[in-house]
């Protein structure tokens, strides 16, 4: 009964990891205990089983003390002449020694009891019982009968493990066949019903990945449980079993504690995300009302609603992130700061052009330089704006070429918009001809204006007009200017205009001198009317003109 009480007392006193025992390496050291230099501690373990902790002093580290005491307990347990009852406490004025006959095992001082908050005699009794139990367990584990029992257990658990693996393999094989059958029966028809939105092969691939992951997880768990139990049977491998067990349990405990500690911060972040989400919704509704014209703001165009919302959304999200950052799990660690700095450097090095294009994209919107559908000229590219974004503007040329132009390039270069004023008065098209001095200028201008009248797509108001650009050495340069109603039709209108000019000048026998003139030919370089439709030309090839 007394022994049972001692064991219970030892278990209670030594349950905490902070227990401190100061062993003595020699009897001379025990006479002069010294003082602990720090709270450095080391565990005393026998076959992986924890007994108690030792604290270090300035002249003797805790690890060295623990090693010495552990070796003493092992030597004593290996000596069958020493019974556990021979281990006792020897009380001295300044310490309590745990001894076996004349052999010192460990010394307990008043400072140890003060650090633990209990009396020295009580602490000595607890340590004494731990040492006795360790000696008994050491001898019991190495008894031939016990080893034979452990070996039988190991053989049995190995057979059970092998059977479990076979059963598990057969079960997974059955589950795989079952899933394949259900896949052919249910998933394959679903692909046709969903208009191939749900792909049967992708679903089956995902299902096989899930089954394979499940197989690996269960297999690893079985291996882990088998090794932990098998290594824990024998005293020589028990420490490895305890370490293997702690490898998972300690990590799970750490994760669990971290999650519990982070719950208040995560709750605050969740509330912040909820508030931010609804603030964004309200902001979206506001700018949608502006865009649709239900809400008018002075000097604020409806087309500015979308880019302004994007800017407001960025500001709101950034403000919420600044508030939530201190509450992110691990935000105060050096690793988190290091990763943040690294990502910041990468972002600053790689996003300069991106940021410039984004700023340019917003600037172009507020400048109202163009709209989707406008006919523009950007540097050497002429085409229709088919899409705008924060980074680039996409243009389709009259030759059906797809051109992507960075917004920063548009902002830093001249942009010519043909459609902006063409919606009201039309965009002016011009073409130049050189006519000899023998042709009256009034006749030339009349022919050019008549060609404009014949051409479809040219506005009658404002009326076409002609400029005399220069009086050259051999000819007079005339410029015909017309207003085109549709900027997208400019290439076709220009072509039709040139055809009509050629026809009119041929009709009246007037020779066009451009691009160069060297001398009067014997006959005018004109096409007579009877040859206008020489094969393989047909009347329809003239853009609607006929011989009459």
Buried (B, 14 or more C-beta within 10 A) or exposed (E): EEEEEBBEBBEEBBEEEEBBBBBBBEEEBBEEBEEBBEEBBBBBBBBBBBBBBBBBBEEBBBBBBBBBBBEBBBEBBEEEEBEBEBBBBEEEEEBBBBBBEEBBBBBBBBBBBEBBEBEBEEBBBBBBBBBBBBBEBBBEBBEEEBBEEBEEBBEEBEEEBEEBBEEBEEEBEEEBEEBEEEBEEEBEEBBEEEEEEEBBEEBBEEBBEEBEEEBEEBBEEBEBEBBBBBBBBBBEBBBBBBEBBEEEEEEEEEEEEEEEEBEEBBEBBEEBEEEBEEBBEEBBEBBBBBBEEEBEEEEEEBBBBEBBBBEBBEEBEEEBEEBBEEBBBEEEEEEBEEEEEEEEEEEEEEEEEBEBBBBBBBBBBEEEBBBEEBBBBBEEEBBBBEEBEBBBBBBBEEEEEEBEBBBBBBBEEEBEBBBBEBEEEBBBBEBEBBBBEEBEEEEBBBBBBBBBEBBEBBBEEEEBBBEEEEEEEBBBBBBBBBBBBBBBBBEBBBEBBBBBBBBBBBBBEBBBBBEEBEEEEEEBEBEEEEEBBEEEEEEEEBBEBEEE
